[in-house]
Amino acid sequence: SYVLTQPPSLSVAPGRTARISCGGDNIGRKSVHWYQQKPGQAPVLVIYYNSDRPSGIPERFSGSNSGNTATLTISRVEAGDEADYYCHVWDSSSDHRVFGGGTKLTVL
Amino acid sequence: EVQVVESGGGLVQPGRSLRLSCTTSGFTFRDYAMSWVRQAPGKGLEWVGFIKSKTYGGTGEYAASVRGRFTISRDDSKSIAYLHMDSLKTEDTAIYYCAREGQQWQFDYWGQGTLVTV
């Protein structure tokens, strides 16, 4: 089965840039989606199809995907960005959906 | 406005069954695949399974951890998806979320979740 690997945690100072990675075999050939989940809340889609933003998501959120790594970039990090972030792909070989283990973003 | 609401969670004994409902509105339900995702206490997101729209056969796929025990169905006339859970185990304890799948298989709308405790 397809495996996505994320760092468990990342700490960033306010105003700086956070880059959260999501590793997978030839992930650059897949469409990657990213979700933000705050404590006690349902996940929210922040990036889909590698780099598209749903309406209402700030331009500070961007995504890229190439080779074996996809990246969610959050520019000018704010205290309100503190959350867990998950990457997700569709594995065409099994028709299964796969999540990464999640990255806890802490804003210092 | 798209709305997704789960219901049916609760406390159940190991080995018993439970059915969750995912009631939707604000979009043409029959045109979309629907997935179930769960989150055990303090853990990450785990995809449980999905059901295709009838246009694509209405069939489903399941994660290995639940295959043979869980079944997803849909009632397009009521815009509801169901998760039938049999032979429940303590490790099935989790918040269960229902999510709509977009054109790129992204989960674009989620419910608030329903807690199942086994």
Interface residues (C-beta under 8 A of the other chain):
Chain A: S1 S31 H33 Y35 Q37 A42 P43 V44 L45 Y48 Y49 P54 D84 Y86 H88 V89 W90 S94 D95 H96 R97 V98 F99 G100 G101 G102
Chain B: S35 V37 G44 L45 E46 W47 F50 E61 A63 A64 Y97 G102 Q104 W105 Q106 F107 D108 W110 G111 Q112 G113
